Amino acid sequence: MAMSQPLSRRVVLSGVAASLAALPAAAQSPPRSLRQIEARPGTARLSGGGETSILGFEGNTPGPVLRYQQGDELAVRFLNKLDQPATLHWHGLRGDNAMEGVAPLTQAAVAPGGSYDYRRTLADPGLFCYRPSVYGATPELVGRGLKGLLIVDEPAPPPADADLLLVLDDWRLDDAGQVVGGFDDPAAARGVGRIGPLLCVNGKAAPALQSLAPGARVRLRLANLSNARIMVLSLAGAQPFVIAIDGQPCDAFEPIKRSIPVAPGARFELMFDMPETEGAKVNLILRGQNGEDRDLFVAEAKGAKASKRPPIASLPQNSALPAEIKLASAKKVDLVIETRKAATGPAWTINGSVTKGYQGPPLFKVANGTPVTLGFVNKSGAALAMHVHGQCMRLLHDLDDGWEPYWRNGVIVPPGKTKHAAFLAESPGKWAVHDDILEHEAGGLATWFEVA
């Protein structure tokens, strides 16, 4: 199968005042003991005003950045100090179904006061997320602050003068600065999901501000950890190159119009050089409807000039992923997705039927190593962000037999459109397929498949 043209000639289609998070030092050896992470109530100063009551890992939102080296063992003891069941789901990691943290599909939810040990080898370098996954309860758990990032460093990281992390989020607060309830709102489940007007970066109101040396090379890792907002992000003032998407490296490319669509749960890594003029700025902009754009991140060139570096290069590709997916022999499955007209009960149907989420029968079963093509047929009036757990997918071209030369965990499907993605099924177990707009998932836009 022929590969697509370089992305510098294509639009990337897939389918928000803060200080930047300081990345912890990379682990120098595999952890010898379990790291404890608590989910518990806490407070956050999200908007610069008073304290907001939240749920957080270690009482904070976002939670602590977990950082390892490729090949390390992730060893975490999850302690549930909430008054409701929860899990830890490792969003974007391939394989190891038993450690997926999806309740009730791969484990029972951890009861209040309980604990669960997660141990898994970190085979791939990249940027990943962790959050609860409890069917029906995930929107509130995540929407009140339970989210964090996992970084797995490659053996030889690309040279950079700054390695910055942006956790993008939005919040819906009342006049007293507290999180508005109603996470089971039927209108959100059938519509665009829960979108809050307060845009935050790393747990503080946007924009995040940073001073960097003129000419400095910047590695910018960003993740959309909102419940539902699909973010179209542009970088102004510098020439950005995408070097990784959803945790997997890709051939470095400059996106069309220097913009990228980032769905909930999606992660992008960019490399760019700061302007060499003192006082010049680089802006990460959230493009809004009717021209209502917002700065999420502003970097200003200040101080002594950085040393000149060679042209930005691609990261090494992941040799564990297949060079080719044999589509002719693939298991082909369509998911025809519609909203229900009924005002009560599940909001969505898949292939004409109301699902039972992760407690119902599998959508399909395949043997390990089988190529699979999924067609996401969106017959609703809302955009979807369809996510396949445990696998890395190629987004197929709409008009020919090619695919995009990058790997994805999820695919954005516009209203009334169809998108196809292909993957080589790996790792035996039960794997979730759902909309990463969390209110859609809780409203029934969720199913699963089994790899034998």
LINZIGI-V368721 format. One record per pair of residues at least 12 apart in sequence whose C-alpha atoms are under 6 Angstrom apart, sorted by the first residue. I is the first residue (numbers start at 0). J is the second residue. If there is no record, write none. Layout:
I&J / I&J
This chain:
1&401 / 2&401 / 2&402 / 3&401 / 3&402 / 3&403 / 6&252 / 7&252 / 7&253 / 7&254 / 10&255 / 13&410 / 13&411 / 14&410 / 14&411 / 14&412 / 15&167 / 15&168 / 15&198 / 15&199 / 15&295 / 16&204 / 16&205 / 16&206 / 16&207 / 17&203 / 17&204 / 17&205 / 17&207 / 18&207 / 20&164 / 25&66 / 25&67 / 26&67 / 26&68 / 29&71 / 29&72 / 33&74 / 33&75 / 33&76 / 34&75 / 34&76 / 35&75 / 35&76 / 36&77 / 37&56 / 37&57 / 37&78 / 37&79 / 38&55 / 38&56 / 38&79 / 38&80 / 39&54 / 39&55 / 39&58 / 39&80 / 39&81 / 40&53 / 40&54 / 40&58 / 41&53 / 41&54 / 41&58 / 45&202 / 45&203 / 45&204 / 46&204 / 51&176 / 51&177 / 53&143 / 53&144 / 54&143 / 54&144 / 54&145 / 55&144 / 55&145 / 56&145 / 60&144 / 60&202 / 61&146 / 61&147 / 62&146 / 62&147 / 64&148 / 64&149 / 65&149 / 66&149 / 66&150 / 66&151 / 67&151 / 68&151 / 68&152 / 69&121 / 69&122 / 69&124 / 69&151 / 69&152 / 69&153 / 70&121 / 70&122 / 71&120 / 71&121 / 72&119 / 72&120 / 72&121 / 73&118 / 73&119 / 74&117 / 74&118 / 75&116 / 75&117 / 76&115 / 76&116 / 77&114 / 77&115 / 78&114 / 79&111 / 79&112 / 79&113 / 80&111 / 80&112 / 81&111 / 82&111 / 83&111 / 84&108 / 84&109 / 84&110 / 84&111 / 85&108 / 85&109 / 85&131 / 86&100 / 86&108 / 86&109 / 86&131 / 86&132 / 87&100 / 87&130 / 87&131 / 88&100 / 88&129 / 88&130 / 88&131 / 88&132 / 89&128 / 89&129 / 90&128 / 90&129 / 91&127 / 93&389 / 93&390 / 94&389 / 94&426 / 96&428 / 98&117 / 101&132 / 102&133 / 104&357 / 124&151 / 124&152 / 124&153 / 125&150 / 125&151 / 125&246 / 126&150 / 126&246 / 127&148 / 127&149 / 128&147 / 128&148 / 128&149 / 129&146 / 129&147 / 129&148 / 130&145 / 130&146 / 135&441 / 138&437 / 138&438 / 139&182 / 159&216 / 159&217 / 160&215 / 160&216 / 160&217 / 161&217 / 162&218 / 163&219 / 164&220 / 164&221 / 165&221 / 166&200 / 166&201 / 166&221 / 166&222 / 167&200 / 167&222 / 167&223 / 167&224 / 168&198 / 168&199 / 168&224 / 168&225 / 169&195 / 169&197 / 169&198 / 169&199 / 169&225 / 170&195 / 170&197 / 171&195 / 188&438 / 188&439 / 188&442 / 189&346 / 190&381 / 191&381 / 192&227 / 192&438 / 193&227 / 194&227 / 194&228 / 205&295 / 206&294 / 206&295 / 206&296 / 207&296 / 208&296 / 208&297 / 208&298 / 209&298 / 210&298 / 210&299 / 210&300 / 211&300 / 211&301 / 212&300 / 212&301 / 212&302 / 212&303 / 212&304 / 212&305 / 213&273 / 213&274 / 213&275 / 213&300 / 213&301 / 213&304 / 214&272 / 214&273 / 214&274 / 214&275 / 214&305 / 215&272 / 215&273 / 215&305 / 216&271 / 216&272 / 217&270 / 217&271 / 218&269 / 218&270 / 219&268 / 219&269 / 220&268 / 221&266 / 221&267 / 222&265 / 222&266 / 223&263 / 223&264 / 223&265 / 224&263 / 224&264 / 225&263 / 226&436 / 226&437 / 227&263 / 227&436 / 229&261 / 229&262 / 230&260 / 230&261 / 231&259 / 231&260 / 231&285 / 231&286 / 232&258 / 232&259 / 232&284 / 232&285 / 233&257 / 233&258 / 233&283 / 233&284 / 234&257 / 234&282 / 234&283 / 235&281 / 235&282 / 236&281 / 238&271 / 239&253 / 239&270 / 239&271 / 240&252 / 240&253 / 240&269 / 240&270 / 241&268 / 241&269 / 242&268 / 242&269 / 243&267 / 243&268 / 244&266 / 244&267 / 245&265 / 245&266 / 245&407 / 248&314 / 248&316 / 249&405 / 250&313 / 251&313 / 263&435 / 277&300 / 277&301 / 278&299 / 278&300 / 279&299 / 279&300 / 280&298 / 280&299 / 281&297 / 281&298 / 282&296 / 282&297 / 283&295 / 283&296 / 329&370 / 329&371 / 330&371 / 331&371 / 331&372 / 332&373 / 333&373 / 333&374 / 334&349 / 334&350 / 334&374 / 334&375 / 334&376 / 335&349 / 335&350 / 335&376 / 336&348 / 336&349 / 336&376 / 336&377 / 336&378 / 337&378 / 337&379 / 338&379 / 345&442 / 345&443 / 346&442 / 347&443 / 347&444 / 356&443 / 356&445 / 356&446 / 357&446 / 361&447 / 361&448 / 362&447 / 362&448 / 363&448 / 364&448 / 364&449 / 364&450 / 365&450 / 366&450 / 366&451 / 367&424 / 367&425 / 367&450 / 367&451 / 368&423 / 368&424 / 368&425 / 369&423 / 369&424 / 370&422 / 370&423 / 371&421 / 371&422 / 372&420 / 372&421 / 373&419 / 373&420 / 374&418 / 374&419 / 375&417 / 375&418 / 376&417 / 377&414 / 377&415 / 377&416 / 377&417 / 378&415 / 379&414 / 380&414 / 381&414 / 382&412 / 382&413 / 382&414 / 383&411 / 383&412 / 384&410 / 384&411 / 384&434 / 384&435 / 385&409 / 385&410 / 385&433 / 385&434 / 386&408 / 386&409 / 386&432 / 386&433 / 386&434 / 387&432 / 388&430 / 388&431 / 391&406 / 391&407 / 391&408 / 392&406 / 392&407 / 392&421 / 392&422 / 393&406 / 393&420 / 393&421 / 394&420 / 395&419 / 395&420 / 427&450 / 427&451 / 428&449 / 428&450 / 429&448 / 429&449 / 430&447 / 430&448 / 431&447 / 432&445 / 432&446 / 432&447 / 433&445
